[in-house]
Amino acid sequence: MAINILAAAAGFIHPFTMHDPNCLFCKIIAGEIPSRKVYEDEEIFAFHDIHPWAPVHFLMVPKAHIPSMAQVTPEHAGLLGRMMALAPRLALEQGCNPYPDGGFRIVTNTGVEGGQEIHHLHIHVMGGPRPWLKG
Ligand code: ZN
């Protein structure tokens, strides 16, 4: 990542379009580590959480390595908007019950004190009948 930032500072590349070879989610997006894929397009990837808290629990990630919400700038507004707009459709496709009796929860942990474990921005989408393991 440090090399990417230096290269970006020199004007060669954008800092958040790079694959981080040490990042678990970058490896999942690249197919280097298997996952149960929910969705993929040019800029967004979604896959089932390996430790689900709820009957439906998947993660939505930008393909670009953005470490967390703390690095988000106005230029990411379109991408984040598209992720949030996609979430309800994927939630229903994955088995969440319809609003208002069903629904889903969206959570984005940020930083260590925010409970973030993998430092590649991700949106948890959880739903399905209660009780849940957590949350
Ligand atoms: Zn990453």
Residues whose N, C-alpha, C, O or C-beta is under 5 A from the ligand:
A	BS01	ZN	D20 C23 F25 C26 H65 H120
